[in-house]
Amino acid sequence: MTLALFTASGCQGTNVSSQGGVVPLNEEFSITVPTPNTVKQGANTTVAVVLNRGAYFKRDVQLVLTTEGITVTPSSLLVKASDRPDPQFQVNVARDAAIGEYRVAVTGTPETGAPTSTVFIVKVVAQ
């Protein structure tokens, strides 16, 4: 008796589109944020937020970053489908910012489809 093992890789399912027809399931995106960053009071750092686009995801995404106690600039940015997927943001910590951890919420909203969101941590330490 001979046994055979078959492995399927790169397979992709489909969904019926709300506009009619069939669309690939890999028409989605996710957001990767930096690991916790340590920033001294009165200092700043640059962080990258990465859009992981599925093979068939070809839409612009509006990124919005919100936080309290520290500043992130720009706080909103449109990442076009043709842009690099790793926009840079400046995290600024005031000289009198309280020492501790600050949450930065990142929400990505595509021109069509459902938004996704995540959070990263900025740890503020003494000068």
Phi, psi and omega per residue, in radians:
M1 nan 2.286 -3.129
T2 -1.924 2.287 3.082
L3 -1.846 2.469 3.108
A4 -2.141 2.477 3.112
L5 -2.034 2.185 3.130
F6 -1.975 2.341 3.090
T7 -2.074 2.225 3.092
A8 -1.836 2.171 3.083
S9 -2.211 2.669 -3.140
G10 1.293 0.205 3.113
C11 -1.258 2.606 -3.104
Q12 -2.476 2.330 3.107
G13 -1.497 -3.121 3.112
T14 -2.390 2.811 3.046
N15 -2.240 2.726 3.037
V16 -1.436 2.229 -3.115
S17 -1.307 2.569 3.065
S18 -1.184 -0.278 3.119
Q19 -1.715 0.139 -3.132
G20 1.689 2.646 3.135
G21 1.493 -3.020 -3.093
V22 -2.075 2.370 3.119
V23 -2.117 2.631 3.094
P24 -1.168 2.583 3.108
L25 -1.256 -0.402 -3.091
N26 -1.409 0.610 3.121
E27 -1.844 1.095 -3.068
E28 -2.532 3.025 3.100
F29 -2.533 2.811 3.026
S30 -2.410 2.964 -3.113
I31 -2.106 2.301 3.034
T32 -1.940 2.246 -3.126
V33 -1.965 2.835 -3.130
P34 -1.184 2.719 3.020
T35 -1.186 2.924 -3.096
P36 -0.884 2.321 3.117
N37 -1.835 2.473 3.045
T38 -1.865 2.196 -3.116
V39 -2.282 2.346 3.100
K40 -1.341 2.656 3.038
Q41 -0.954 2.392 3.122
G42 1.390 0.077 -3.099
A43 -1.984 -3.141 3.081
N44 -2.543 2.906 3.092
T45 -2.617 2.788 3.098
T46 -1.856 2.352 3.099
V47 -2.214 2.645 3.075
A48 -1.896 2.395 3.013
V49 -1.949 2.158 -3.012
V50 -1.835 2.259 3.002
L51 -1.606 2.081 3.078
N52 -1.675 1.823 -3.074
R53 -1.634 2.351 3.012
G54 -1.140 2.847 -3.062
A55 -0.970 -0.515 -3.084
Y56 -1.936 0.192 -3.142
F57 -1.520 1.883 -3.064
K58 -2.212 0.852 -3.104
R59 -2.112 2.724 2.998
D60 -1.261 2.604 3.127
V61 -2.280 2.260 3.061
Q62 -1.589 2.051 3.078
L63 -1.700 2.324 3.091
V64 -2.227 2.198 3.118
L65 -1.967 2.218 -3.138
T66 -2.230 2.489 3.118
T67 -2.790 2.933 3.058
E68 -2.268 2.424 3.076
G69 1.665 -0.356 3.043
I70 -2.371 3.008 -3.113
T71 -2.118 2.419 3.039
V72 -2.122 2.225 3.119
T73 -2.246 2.431 -0.152
P74 -1.235 2.737 3.133
S75 -1.499 -0.240 3.119
S76 -2.543 2.450 -3.082
L77 -2.683 2.310 3.065
L78 -1.587 2.092 3.093
V79 -1.781 1.897 -3.124
K80 -1.253 2.720 -3.129
A81 -1.013 -0.506 -3.120
S82 -1.552 -0.113 -3.130
D83 -1.371 2.822 2.995
R84 -1.073 2.527 -3.040
P85 -1.493 0.248 -3.074
D86 -2.290 1.184 -3.137
P87 -1.113 2.621 -3.115
Q88 -1.747 2.491 3.105
F89 -2.278 2.568 3.137
Q90 -1.763 2.168 3.057
V91 -1.752 2.092 -3.112
N92 -1.987 2.269 3.139
V93 -2.025 2.161 -3.142
A94 -1.164 2.693 -3.134
R95 -1.057 -0.547 -3.110
D96 -1.777 0.284 3.118
A97 -1.124 2.487 3.112
A98 -1.174 2.473 3.092
I99 -1.240 2.387 3.134
G100 2.610 -2.941 -3.116
E101 -1.778 2.414 3.123
Y102 -2.128 2.342 3.108
R103 -1.601 2.325 3.048
V104 -2.002 2.001 3.136
A105 -1.535 2.337 3.128
V106 -2.098 2.136 3.097
T107 -2.110 2.247 3.081
G108 -1.949 2.153 -3.130
T109 -2.102 1.987 3.119
P110 -1.296 2.821 -3.139
E111 -1.055 -0.524 2.972
T112 -2.436 2.504 -3.141
G113 1.930 -3.135 -3.052
A114 -1.498 2.493 3.084
P115 -1.319 2.858 3.031
T116 -2.375 2.699 -3.117
S117 -2.560 2.782 3.114
T118 -2.707 3.123 -3.091
V119 -2.388 2.517 2.921
F120 -2.239 2.821 -3.027
I121 -1.902 2.393 2.976
V122 -2.043 2.118 3.140
K123 -1.731 2.065 3.141
V124 -1.637 2.244 3.140
V125 -2.113 2.894 -3.132
A126 -1.101 2.674 -3.125
Q127 -1.027 nan nan
